[in-house]
Amino acid sequence: MAGQLKKSGAQKSLDFESAVVELEQIVVDMEAGKLPLEDSLAAYKRGAELLSFCRGRLEDAQQQVSVLENGVLKDFSANGETGQAASIKPLVPSGAEGSGRD
């Protein structure tokens, strides 16, 4: 068990999904209550590191979504004023505008 808790590489190479899977396994192992004290402490420490990593990734993602919502979807006029949110027009294949829907 203790070998599984050691980092196999730099934390930067760890992706969010892998961190969540590892964190879930740590929780299962600790809840089983069969770990020796030293392994429990190591598992707790690794779990805290993974939790911090995951929170950071989620905050980054939330910030990116916020930037997209607040920047991309605004209608900008020619004089630099922002208006209401731009409406998104459906994509129509070229040449399909007059395809006999009358």
Residue pairs with C-beta under 8 A, 6 or more apart in sequence:
1 29
1 35
1 39
1 43
2 38
2 39
2 42
4 25
5 26
5 39
5 42
5 43
5 45
5 46
11 49
11 53
14 53
16 54
16 57
16 58
19 50
19 53
19 54
19 57
20 50
20 54
22 46
22 50
23 47
23 50
23 51
23 54
26 43
26 46
26 47
26 50
27 47
29 35
29 43
30 40
30 43
30 44
30 47
35 43
73 85
73 86
73 88
74 82
74 83
74 85
74 86
75 82
75 83
75 84
75 85
75 86
76 82
76 83
77 83
